[in-house]
Amino acid sequence: MIDLSINESGLQEAVKRARERNIIIPTFAQQRDPRKVPPSIVDELKDIGLWQVHPRNLFRITWKNEPLAEGGGFGEVNTIELPPELTGVEARIIALVGKYFPTGAHKVGATFGCLVPPLVTGQFNPIVHKAVWPSTGNYCRGGAYNATLLSCESIAILPEEMSKERFEWLQTVSGEIIKTPGSESNVKEIFDKVWELRETRENIFVFNQFEEFGNYLWHYDITGHAMKEVLEKELKGDTFRGLVLTTGSAGTIGCGDFLKQQYPEMKIAAGEALQCPTMLLNGYGAHRIEGIGDKHIPWIHNVRNTDMVIAIDDEDTMNIMRLFNEEEGNKYLKKMGVSKELVSILHLLGISSIANFLMAIKFAKYYELTHKDVILTVFTDSMELYQSRLKEYNAKFGPYSEEDAIKDFHSHLMGQKLDNMLELNYVQRKRIHNLKYFTWIEQQGRDLDELIRQWDDLEYWKDIQKSIEPIDNLIIEFNKKVSQG
């Protein structure tokens, strides 16, 4: 659960640091609705770049940033709708776009949700503590970014096989980068490194996205409300059928809990890589869909509220990555009727975004959805973070040709089938939930009674959701203390 008890000495130090760094912390209410951001801050943002390491960019942790690299304000939720020419299905597939967050990925919001409660309660002291960010990619980037704003030392932990761009950017903001063995599938190795740090380092504060309910809460509230706004604008007599998301930390899929409260008939589909089918088959393995972690079920995943598991073949994602980003691929897409305007923005889909896109296609085919049905997903980050992958594939397979584009379009995209999907019943949900035991009780020392309550106590998740207003009140009080110095 989210601990909001106050540490007075730590709070005084946190206020001091925020005052020194001219930091004002936005509330959840302001991130939901940037119209509530003070005009003076909006004016300041006109002279600040979207990715600039500047404390006012905390107010850009929202889905509603104007899609500009410099000086943008706020508008509606950034979305893309993908038409049948590209998807091969009638259903309306609409995605929220993560590129227009600071750092270029929406995970910076998850790190905000994890960092702010202990900061405004004084449990995390930025003058004393080093912030540790264990991650399979974008989360540690967002965490290092937020820590840098606080002039706080940070330690980023991520697998050594992640893209070169992630490491290059981290070097500009993180005090220390620790590479763990393997790929995004090797989450246990990240956890093992965290235990090693706890035993060998003093004054570290671990923000583990896989178990921090601030991650779940930020997406439940901020992403959930953003999606509701999109639906209120777009439905117009259509029917919202489902949310499809790959699960890394299972933070983003927390927005599904909010959406089900608004649209009880919708379904939540959780995705993973076919090469590591943990939810589908209690399986294991390694894969290339960067940003999703496997071989365990995150502590913060409300499995009881999950309706379907969809496994995506990483061969499909990597080939479509080339189709969407190589010149010959773009030419062929236009030849097949995809608009020039849409082709020009397909770079907004990073690798895990492509997996979410493929999930939506499979979901639409499974439920035989029509043009009157809407599916929501998220494009977590963009190809800006994966240009090195394109170069690697060109070096390995040669320049991308029209023949490659024909194969990838018809086989890996239009050829999506109803395989590797499981519609969950009660027993299957509980089977997935019970996998938490092996990681979180046996390895990580969490409380068994809490694991049981996650399943049996229907108020468990609602109690976490009720933390939003108390956290906002603490943020407001924290900002007052900072301004009084």
N, C-alpha and C positions, 0 to 999 in steps of 0.2 A: 504494500500500500504506500501512499505518499505521506511521508512524515513531515508535518508542519510545525513541530515543536521548535521553540526559539532558543538559540545559543547566543546570549547577550554579548559576550566578548567577541565572538566571531562576527556577529552582526555589526558591531561598531567598526571592526576592521574592514568588512565588506563595504560599508557606507563610506568609509575613508577612501578606499580605493576607487569607488565609483565617482566620488567627488573629484579626486585627482585626475581621473580620466574623462571627466565631463560626460558621464554615462547616465542616460535616462532609460529606464526599462519600459518597453511597451507592455500593456496588459493584454490578456487573451482577447478581451473585448475589442481592443484597437486592432489586433491582428485579424480578427473576424471582419471588422468593419473599419477600414482606414479612414473613413469620414470622421471618425472620432479622434484621429490624431491631431494634436494642436497645430494651428496654422503656422506657427513659428517653426515647427519642425519640418512641415511640408516645404516651407521656403528654404530651409537649410538643405534639404535633399536635392534641390535644383542644381546645386554645385557639387554633388557627390556622385561618383560612379557606382554602378550597381554592384560591382565586385570589390569596390574599394574597402580596405580595412578601416572603417570609420564607425564610431559608436552610434551615429544616427542611423546607420544601416540596420540596426536592430529593428527599426520600424518598417523595414522592407521584408521582414520575415512574414510574408503574406502571399496568398495566391493572386493578389490583385495589383501587382506592380505593373506599371506601364512598360511594355516590352522594348525598352530602350537601354542602351549600355550606359548612358550618361544622363543624369538630371531628370529622369522620369518621375511622374507623379503616380497616382493610383487610378484605377478604373475598374472594369468588371473582371471576373475570374478569367484567367488566360486558358483558353481551350482550343482544341482542334477536333473537328468532326471528320471521320474517315468514311468516304463514300463507297458504294458497292463496286465501283471500278477498281478500287484498290483492295477491298476486303473479300469480294466474291460472295457476300451475304447481303440480304436486304436490310437487316437490322441497323439501326443508327448507333454507331460506336463513337462515343464522345470521351475525350481524354483531357484531364487537367495537365497543364504544361509546367514542368519543374524548372526549366532553364532560367526563368526570370526571378529566381531567388538569388540573394547573395551567395556566392560560391557556385552558382549554376545548377544547384540541385536542392530539392525540397527537404532533404535530410537536415539542413540547417535549422528547420523548424523543430524537428525531433530533438536536436541537441539543446535548443532553447527550452523545450519542455522539461528536459532532464536537469539542466543547469540552474534554472531560475528558482525553483522551490528551495533547494538547499542554500542558494545565494541569499535570498531575501529573508531567510530564517536564521542566517549566520552559521548554519551547519558546515557550509563550504566557505572557507576563508581564503580569498584569492591572494592574500599577502603571505600566507603560510603554506597552503596546499598546492601541490602540483595536480592538475586535472588529467586524469588518464582516460583515453577514449579508445576502447577496444571496438574494432569495426571490421566489416568486409569491404569498406570503400568510402562512400560519401559521408557517412556519419562522422568518422574521425576528422574529415576535412571541415565539416561544419563545427565540430567541437573545438578544433584548433583555432578556427576563425573566431568563435565567440570568446575563447580564452585569451586570444591576442588582444581583443578589444578591452579586456579587463587587465591587460598587462600581467597576465598570470602565466606561469610556466605550464606547458602542456606536454603530454606524452601521447603520441598517436601510435596505435598498434594495428597493423593490418597485414594480410598475407603478401608474401614477396612476389607472387605472380600477378598482382593487380597491375593495371595499366600504368605505363611510364608517366603519363600526364598527372595522375594522382600524386605520385611521389614528388614530381617536380614542383607542383603547387604547394604541397605540404611543407617542403623545404623553406618556403617563404614565410610561413606562419607558425610552424610547430617547433618547439624547443628541442624535441627529441622524437625520432621516428624509429620504431622497432618493427622489423620485418619478421613475420613468423612463417614457418614452412607451409608450402602448398598454395592452394587457390582459395576462391570464395567458399569452397566446401569444407575447408579446414578450420571450423569454428573452435573446436576443442583446443587446438594449438594456441588460439588467441586467449582462451580462458586460462590455459596452463601458464601462459606468460603473465597474466594478471595476478595469479596466485604467487608466482615467483617475485613479482614486484612488491606484493603485500608483505612478503617475508623478508625482503632484502632492502627495501627503501622506507624512509620515514616520510610522514606528512604527504602521503598521496591520497587522492580522493577519486575513486573509480566511478565513472558514469557508463555503466554497461547497458547499452541500448536494448539488449535482449531481455533484460529483467527490470529496467527502469520504467515505472508506470507513467512518468512524465512524457515518455515517448508515445505511449498509447493515448494519453489524455490530450496531447496537442493535436493528434490526428482526429481523435473522436470529435473534438470541438472545432478546430480551425478547418481541417480538411473536410470534415462532415458538413459544416455549414456552407463551405464553398460549393460542395457538390449539390447541396439542397438548392442553393441559388441557381445553379446551372439548370437543374431539373425544373424549377419554377418558371424559368425563362423558356425552356426548350420543349417541354412535354406537349402542351397545347392539344390535349386529347389523346396523345400517345401514352404508352404504358412503360413505366420504369421496371425492367425485368431483373437487373442484377448488377453487381459490382464484381469485377475480376481483377485480382492483384497477385503478383508473385510475392512471396513472403521471405524477407530477409530477417529483420528483427521482429516482424509482425506488428510494427508500429502503424504503418499506413493503413493496414486492413482494419485497424481500430475504428476508422471512420464508418465501417460497415455497421457497427453497433448503433451509431447515431442514425444512419439511414434506415435501418430496420425499425427503429422507433417511429420514424416518419412514414415509412412505406413497408408495412409488415409482410406483404406478399413477395417482396423482392428476395433474391438469393445472393449469397456471398460465396464466391469461388476463390479458393486459395491455390496459388500456383507454385510450382517448383520445377527444377530441371529433371528431365527424364533420366539423365545420367546419374542422378542422386535422388531416387524416389522415396524419400523418408516418409512422407504422409501417405503416399500411394501404396507402398509395399514394405514399410519399415526398412527401407533400403539405404544404401550408401554409395559412395563413388565420388568422382570429381567431374567438374563441368566448366563451361566457359561463359556462363551468363553472369557477368560481373555485377556484384551488388546484392546478390541473394545468398544467404548462408544456409547450410544444410546439416544433415546428420544429427539434428536435434529439433525439438519443438520449443520455440521461445516461451519463456515464463509468462510474457504479457499477451500471448495469443489466446483469445477467448474462443477456444475450439468448439465449445457447445453451440456457438452461433454461426458456425461455418457449415455450408450446405453442400459444397462440392470441392473436389481436388482435381486439378488439371496439371498434367506434367507436359512440359514443352521440351522438344528435342533441341539441344544447343546447335546441332547442325543447321536447323531451320533458322535460328536467330542469326548465326554468323553469316550465312549465305544471304539472308535478307539485308543484313547490315551492308553488304557490298552492293546489292541491288539498289538500295536507297541512296547510296553515297558515291558511287562511281558514275562517271559520265555516260558510259554505255548503258548502265542500268537506268539512269534518268531518261535517256532517249527512248528506251524500250517502254518504260512506264507511260510516257506521253503517247507513244504509238498505240498502246492498249487502252487509251481513253482517259488516263489520269490527267487532271488539269495541270497546266504549267505552274499555276500558283501553288497547288498542293505539293508538287514535286520539289519546288524550291524551298519548302520548309520541312521536308522529311528528315533533315539533319537534326531536328528537334527530338528525334527518337534515339536515345542511347540503347545499349544492348538489352538491359532489363526492360526498357520501354517496348522494344520489339517483342519481347516475350509476353508482356502484358497485352499487346496488340493481338498476338496469335491466340492467347487465351480467349480474348473477346470473340474472335472468329469461331473457335471451337465451341464456345458457350452458345453462340447464336445458332450454329448448326445443330447442336444437341437438342435445344429446345424449339427448333424449327421456327425461329423468330422472323417477323415480317418488318416491313418499313414502318409499322406503327409501334415498334418496340425499341426501347432505349437501353443501352449498356454503358456503364461508366467504368473508366479505368484511369490510370495516372501514367504520364511519361516523366519518370523520375528525374532524368538528366538528359543531356544531349550528346551528340557525337563529338563535341568539343573536347571531351575527356577520353576519346578513343581513337584519335587519328593515328596513333602508333599501331593500333590493331589493323587498320586498313593497310598500312605500309607492310606489316608482317605478312598479311595474306597475299599482297602483291608479290612480295619476295618469294613466298612459298609456292604460289600457284600461277604466277605470271600475271600480266596485265588483264584487267577485266574486259571481256569481249561481249558482243551481242549474243553469241551462243550461250555464254554464262548467264546473261540476263534472261534469255528465254527459259533456260533450265530452272533458274531460281524462281522466276515469276510463276511458272506453271506447276512446278514440283513443290517447292518449299513454302510458297504463299497460297496459291489457289488450290494446292493439293492437300490442304489441311483436312484431317479426317477425325472421326469420333473415337480414336484410340487414346489410351492412357488418360481416361477420365473416370471419376468415381463419384456418383451422387451418394452422399453420406446419409446413412440411417443412424439411429441412436447408438447402436453398438459400435459402428465404425467411427463415429465421433469420439466416443469414449476411448476406443483403442488408440486414436491419435493423441488424445489428451493424456492418457496414461504413459505415453513415451516421455513426457516431461520428467517423470520420476527418475529415470536413469541419469539425465543430465543435472537436474536441479536439486534433487534430494541426495543422491549418491555422490555426485561429484562436487556440487557447488554449495551444499550445506543448507539449502532452503528448508522451510518448515513443512513437514508432511501434512499437518492439519490445514495449512493454507492451500496446499495443492488440492486437498479434498474439498475445501470450501469453494475453490474456483469452479468446481463442477456442481456441487450440491446446493450451494447457497446462491439463490437467484438475486440476492441483494449485493453480492460481492462486487460485481462490476459496476452496479449503480452507485455504490459508495465511492468508488474511484471517480466516477463521472461528477459527483457532487463536489469535488475538490476545486472546480474552476473558480467559483466566486470567492472562496477563502484565499486562493492564491492571488487573484486580482487585488483583493483588499490588502494583502501583504505587499504586493508590488507598489500600490499607491502609497502605502505608509513608508516603504523604503525610499521611494523617490522624494517624498517630503523631507525625510531625514537628510538626504543628499543635498537638497536645495537649501537647507537651513544652515549649511556650513559657512 
